[in-house]
Amino acid sequence: MGRIFVASCAGAHSLLHIWPLYMDRYSPSQFNKVLARFIFFSRWLQAPLYFGLIIAQLIYVIHFFIELTHLVVQTPTLKEAEIMMKVLTLIDVVMIANLLIMVIVGGYETFVSRLRLEGHPDQPEWLSHVNAGVLKVKLATALIGISSIHLLKTFIGIGVPQVVNGIVLPPDYAPVFWQIMVHLTFVGSALLLAWTDRISTLTASEARAKHH
């Protein structure tokens, strides 16, 4: 009985020595390769999201022409302030479409797959140096532009009297205050993102310089 126990202990001891060598030679490397490829392939799950944004952009194009048609038809009866409001609405739609293009093209290039547009005459200038940090700053800047349009529409709307049941309502300044606060928040966020991106870029440049 004692000999059997000793032999079992010796076999277990040998197995403990052999098992790590077996795992290093066969299983982990192959498993890690398969796992790495599977994780890398998962980036394509984002592709349908960008296709959905393309459909959203098509909806904005349709909305733009609907608003433009309303402007053309109603022009003889509109005042200057009302025309300006409708024009600002069209500009707002265009800026949101630009934001969508930036997210679709820049996001797909950064997170899914290369578009391989090098040398193409219509390649956007910003796409050649786009990365996650640059994309965040550009998106924040686009949001500031859209917020500015909405704020300007609110300022103009204050000068347009609101009539309800024949009664002229006094202007409401509370929405203006909160829109200014939101706009300043966007501006502050964009500045912080730009500052953070600059620090990370300088840190990466210094690290590369040390290696060389």
N, C-alpha and C positions, 0 to 999 in steps of 0.2 A: 504493500500500500504506500509505504514511504517512497519507494522507487518510482511509483507511478506519479506521485505528487511532485517529486523532484523533476521528473521528465516533463511534466506539464508546465512547471515553472520555467524550465529551460526553453521549451517550445514557445511559450508566451513571450519570453525575453527576446528570443530571436525574431519573432514576428514584429515586436515593437521596433526593432532595428531595421527590418526589411520594409515595413509598411511606409515610412516616410519616403524612402528611396523610390518605392513603386509609385507613390502619389506624385512625387516631383517629376518622375519620368513620363508618366502617362496621363493621369486624370486631370490634375489642375490646369496644366497648360492648354489642353484641348478644351476643357470646360470654360476656361477664361476666354479663349478665342471665340467660342460660340456665344458666350454671354456678351462679350464686347460687340460682336457683330449684330446681335439682336438689339442691344441698347442703341447702337448707332443707327440701325434701320428704323427704330421707333420715331426718328425725326420726321419720317414721312407721314406720321399721324397728323402733323400740322398742315400738310398740303391741302386737305379739304377745307380747312379754316380760311386759307387765303383764297381759295376758289369761291367760298361764300362771300368774302369781302368784294370780290369782283362782281358778283350779283348785286351786292349792296350799292356798288358804284353805278351799275346800270340803272338802279332805281333812282339814284340821285340825278342821273342824266335826264331821265324821264321827268322828274320833279322840276328840274331846271327849265325845261321847255314848256311845262305847264305854267310855271310862274311867268316866263317870258311872254307866253300867249296872253295871259291875264293883263300884263303890263301894256302890251300893244293894243289890246281891245279897249282897255279902260283909260288910256292916255288922255283923250279929249276931256274927260270928267275929273281927272285927278289934279290936285294941287302940287306945288313943287315939293313940299315936305313929304307928301304921300308917294310921289315918284321916287324921291330919294330913299325912302324906306323900302320900296320894292326893289330898287337897284341894289341896295345893301343886302337884301335877301338873296338876290342872285349871286352877289360876291361871296356871301356866306356859304352857299351851296358849292361854289367853285373851290373855296378854300378847304371845305370838308372833303371834296373829291381829291384835292391835292394831298390831303392827309392820308386818305385811303391808298393812293398810289404809293406814297412813301412807306406805309406799313406793308403793303402787298409786295412791292419790289424789294425794299430793303430787308424786310423780315424774312422773305423767302431766300434771298441771297445770304443772309447772315445765319439763319437757323435750319434751313432745309437743304438747299443745294445751290451750287454755282449756276448763274445764268449764262456764263461764258459769252459775254458781250464785248470782250476786248477788241478794239478796232472797229466796232460798229459805229456808224456815223450818228446814230440817234441815242447812243448810250448817255444816260444822265451824268452830269459832271460829278455829282456827289456820290454816285454809286462806286466809283473807283477806290474810294477810301472809306467806305462805310463799314462800321462794326457796331457792336451792341451799344457802346457808349455814345458814339456819334449819332446813332439812330435815336437814342433817348433824347439827346439835346435837340435834334431837329424836330422830333414830335412835340417836345415842350414848346419850341418856338412856334410851331404851327398852331398849337392850342392857344398861345398868347394872341396870335393874329385873329383866330376865330372869336376869342373873348373880346378883343377890341371891336370887332364888327358888331357883336351883340350889345356892347356898351354904347357904341355910337348910335345904334338903333334906339336904345332906351333914351339917350339924350335928346334925339330928334323927336321921339314920341312924347316927351314932356311938353314940347311946344305945340303938339296937336291936341286940341281940346277934345275931351271925352264927354259925349252927350248920351245920357240914359233917360228915356222917357221925357225928353224935352228939357232936362236939367243938366247944366254944364258942371261936371265934377271937378273939384280942385285937383291939381297934380299930386301924385303920390311919389314922394322922394325915397321911400323905404327901399324899393327894388334897386334904385340907383346905388344906394349905399352898399347893399349886399353884393351887387355885381362888381363894384369897385373892389371890395374886399376879396372876392373870388379872383378877379383879374390880378390884383397884387400878389395873391397866393401863387398863381401861375408864374408870374414874373420871378418871384423868389425861388420857386422850385426850379425854374430853368437856370437861374444863376447858380444854384447849388449843384445841379447836374453838370453844368459846364465846368465849374470849379473842380468837382470830383473827377470828371473825365480828364481834365488837364493834369491833375495830380497823378492819376494812374498812368497817363501817357509819359509824363516825366520820369516816373519811377521805372517804367519798363525801359525807357531809353537809357537811363543810368545803369540798369542791370545789364543791358546788352553791351554798353560801353565797357563795363568791368570785365565781361567775358572776353572782349577783344583786347 
